[in-house]
Amino acid sequence: MKKWFLAMILVLLVGALAACGSSSESKEKAEAKSKGIKLGATAGPYSDMLKEAIVPGLEKKGYKVEIVEFSDYIQPNKALDNGDIQANLFQHSIYLENFAKENNMKLSALISVPTAPMGLYSKKYKSLGEVKDGATVTLPNDPTNAARALNTLRDEGLITINESADPLKVSEKDIVENKKKLKFQAIEAGQLPRSVDSVDLAAVPGNFALAAKMNLLDALALENMLDSYRNIVAVKTVNKDSQLAKDIKEVVESADFEKVMDEKFKGFGKPEWMK
């Protein structure tokens, strides 16, 4: 009889604790959704990605969402750090880590998303096989995007890069073979779309190509992007395990999100977790 009584007490205690946990979790969800949230992005494809593929999923979960658009790469992280927005989408993890370190901020990547890849564009050639010896190739003049361009040229067999080179830091000095004697011209990334009209080949980052109304699928080749270069949803580190963070991840990992990507963001390279 005593054993039966103790067993009943134990069952009641476990049930009470479970109920408290469930109540606490429900309260957190309710509080998170009762308040309007703000998500930030730079104007263009990633603001569109929020609008078309992420916000609808969050609204189904009960959130009231406002999208805040930014015109530079500085303000979105400042707004996130000071709490003006709850998450942002515009940068890759390398940029986030460097920015947070330099500005003494505690920001974290939540999940990576499909990202517009760099493309090799030309109005002189219809395929990379037609590229002639001595052709001029315009590249971004910043180290990160220059590395991406050189890696893409390597992947397409136009140059050979030292195998010991760090793929994130590749530069012209790492080229060990340039059979076609390509001539490289480094210019501001924002000028690369215009350069397609005047040079043989241009390596244009996806965001600049889209801003110039270029079709990603018109590229002679698209970058086989490293996941480090894929854009991420970022949050304050202290909120990485919050209910909102969990819900954003769930939306991005959903079949509905991937369907929108396939239908409206053609040419965007998917991160490894989606493959």
Order of alpha helices (4+ residues) and beta strands (2+ residues): alpha-beta-alpha-alpha-beta-alpha-beta-alpha-beta-beta-beta-alpha-beta-beta-beta-alpha-beta-alpha-beta-beta-alpha-alpha
